[in-house]
Amino acid sequence: MIDPADMRALVAALHEQTQAINRLADSNQQVIDYLFSQEAEGLDDGGAPSTYLDPDEE
């Protein structure tokens, strides 16, 4: 049988892991949104869209 302290530690670790996965998913969504906006701006300007994530690139 699992010790209650071990069970609490496991649940806490799973909670932390879930939070980290959610942060990663949010970050990935922000990158996708950024890329879509950059592609849309490139299409509006008539130029070829950039495939690089260089904030200084114009």
FILUMSE-953559 format. One record per residue (C-alpha): residue number from 0; residue in three letters; x negated, y, z. Coordinates in steps of 0.001 Angstrom, whole numbers, padded with zeros to 6 digits. Each point is the difference from the previous one (the first is absolute). Layout:
BEGIN
resi,resn,X,Y,Z
NUM,ALA,X,Y,Z
...
//
This chain:
BEGIN
resi,resn,X,Y,Z
0,MET,000000,000000,000000
1,ILE,-001214,003524,-000804
2,ASP,-000942,002239,002886
3,PRO,002289,003091,000204
4,ALA,-003031,002310,-000061
5,ASP,-001228,-001661,-003195
6,MET,003465,000336,-001520
7,ARG,000086,003727,000836
8,ALA,-003450,000442,-001534
9,LEU,001095,-001837,-003148
10,VAL,003152,002101,-000328
11,ALA,-002039,003186,000513
12,ALA,-002498,-001091,-002663
13,LEU,002808,-000783,-002443
14,HIS,001553,003402,000690
15,GLU,-003323,001749,-000695
16,GLN,-000457,-002036,-003173
17,THR,003501,000922,-001178
18,GLN,-000718,003686,000604
19,ALA,-003243,-000250,-001987
20,ILE,001756,-001731,-002899
21,ASN,002699,002690,000002
22,ARG,-002659,002742,-000094
23,LEU,-001690,-001757,-002922
24,ALA,003299,-000314,-001869
25,ASP,000729,003706,000563
26,SER,-003477,000916,-001214
27,ASN,000395,-002154,-003101
28,GLN,003350,001656,-000751
29,GLN,-001618,003435,000292
30,VAL,-002707,-001025,-002484
31,ILE,002626,-001301,-002442
32,ASP,002046,003195,000350
33,TYR,-003133,002060,-000631
34,LEU,-000931,-002012,-003087
35,PHE,003518,000288,-001406
36,SER,-000019,003769,000556
37,GLN,-003387,000315,-001692
38,GLU,001183,-002065,-002947
39,ALA,003140,002107,-000325
40,GLU,-002057,003217,000088
41,GLY,-002294,-001394,-002692
42,LEU,002943,-000845,-002208
43,ASP,001515,003457,000519
44,ASP,-003268,001657,-001048
45,GLY,-000252,-002164,-003093
46,GLY,-003409,-001289,001073
47,ALA,-001101,-003492,000823
48,PRO,000636,-000944,003630
49,SER,-003058,-000406,002199
50,THR,-000661,-003390,001551
51,TYR,-002363,001351,002662
52,LEU,000897,001168,003511
53,ASP,-002336,002989,-000078
54,PRO,001691,002973,001726
55,ASP,-002433,002433,-001686
56,GLU,000795,-001273,-003485
57,GLU,002250,002221,-002066
//
